[in-house]
Amino acid sequence: MIGLLRTYKSIGRVAMILLLIILIISALVSRIYAGVIHLDAGYIAEIFFFGCILILAFKLFSGRISLSGGDKIFKALLIAGLSLRILFAVHDMINRPVQESDYIKHEKLGARMAFEGEFYDFAGVELRNFRQPGLPFLFAAGLLVYNSQVTFALIMILISLGVLISGYYLFRGLKNSGALISFGYIAVSPNMLFMASNSNTQLLFFLMIILLFIVLKNYSGKFYQLVIIGALLAGEMYVRFNFLLIFLLIPYMMEYYSVAGTGVKLKEAFAKSGIVILIFIIFYSPWLIRNYNVYGKLRLMPSEGPRFYSSNVIKDYTKAGGYNGIPDSVINKYKHLPESEFDRALRDDAINFVIANPVNYAKGIPFRIMKYSGRQDWTIGYFFDHAGYSNSRILNEIIQGIENIFFWIILIYPLMFFIKRKRMGNLSAFIIWSYLIYSLLLLSVSETRSRYNFPYILFPVFAASFVNSSFKNVNKDLLDEVESGISTKDESI
């Protein structure tokens, strides 16, 4: 069993390295194309940033420069993050960008929950299980306390502050380059700072994930920790549907309860995993009961048919992975159906289209990847497009340039780290496999626009941060045997 767990981690490490290489190549090709063909100064600058970051990374891993985070650096980043968030909070109280598309829908759903007692999305048909209710529920609670447009901004600002503070607590004690990069991104990256200006689910999901990592990082087998883990897994499901984290918890527990030289305490590992799953079901049951009352049957998965149709039923393969909408003719054809049948009809249409057009689907795969490896600046562009400022193009380009520096760092650093480091603990493996499976599912059938790669794009650098401290085995004198660490000499890397 120990050998099986080692194989599990080894495969995860190699697969993650390959995924990062693919994302970096895809990102570089798309930027070179835009920079050369369209003479876009921003993309040309980004190619230059890539070269600089690559050189610095080689110097870092060759030992010619040192990058590590002491308490003073983390505190400085915390203060900077707090100050900048307060600045953006004041701005959003005065001139928050106009909310459109998904963002306004989250707010409308919150208002419906608060004042109508209903939860449904309308896009030609009523979809009562299309969006998860987590963020709208927070909006509804806020509106019941203070019914004003400013409530949405206040809630998003509080979530942003929660991400900053919890991120500080998660990374402050690690004092390695990966932790410094991770918290630096959380604290001051433009994408993070602008995120509270949108009513997006990614930010709340990120908060739930960070809290989950905090508990897993400090896990010691206590019952209350199992309850918290189950509750957090349910919480992140309420925000964004991601069922895979529950199953990946099983190998995490198996390695935690491994005994070097004798194998794994399977009974204890599965018992603890079972408790977490039971707690998850208890906390998630209100949504299951609600869906049963609506549909007359249990429904765990949201209605994914519209997304499958939009991103797969396309003749122009360059638009694969994008949001391409659903023609009115299709909506009218199926709108008389109950939602579950409507969902199934769209999924069947998407599957049949892909089967009938395999070459078209195959040609679209590179474009799915290029969208997935796009700039993590979707919040920045949205801000300047919807805040109503004139002559903001130059400022937009400058801020996006700063974000692009972060983008290359969070891809290049973990790639080089895991090429050099072969060992990792159970938390690092949990994070890596979370990113791998999510990416595989998304790239194969769903929308792959860059915002769907957040916060997952940070998972590899998170995994690198925890590689030295992610395993707290009950047999601490046998840590080397279960591959939890690397030497003190490598701490700064």
Salt bridges, closest charged atoms under 4 A:
GLU46 OE2 - ARG31 NE 2.48
GLU46 OE1 - ARG375 NE 2.93
ASP71 OD1 - LYS175 NZ 3.19
ASP92 OD1 - HIS91 ND1 3.16
GLU100 OE1 - HIS386 NE2 3.18
ASP102 OD1 - ARG131 NH2 3.00
ASP102 OD2 - ARG451 NH2 2.94
GLU107 OE2 - ARG96 NH1 3.10
GLU118 OE1 - ARG128 NH1 2.75
ASP121 OD1 - LYS105 NZ 3.90
ASP121 OD2 - ARG131 NE 2.83
GLU126 OE1 - ARG128 NH2 2.75
GLU255 OE2 - LYS9 NZ 2.83
GLU304 OE1 - ARG307 NH1 3.47
ASP343 OD2 - ARG299 NH2 3.82
ASP343 OD2 - ARG347 NE 3.38
ASP377 OD2 - ARG375 NE 3.84
GLU447 OE1 - ARG449 NH2 2.54
GLU483 OE2 - ARG6 NE 3.61
GLU483 OE1 - LYS9 NZ 3.24
ASP490 OD1 - ARG421 NH2 2.99
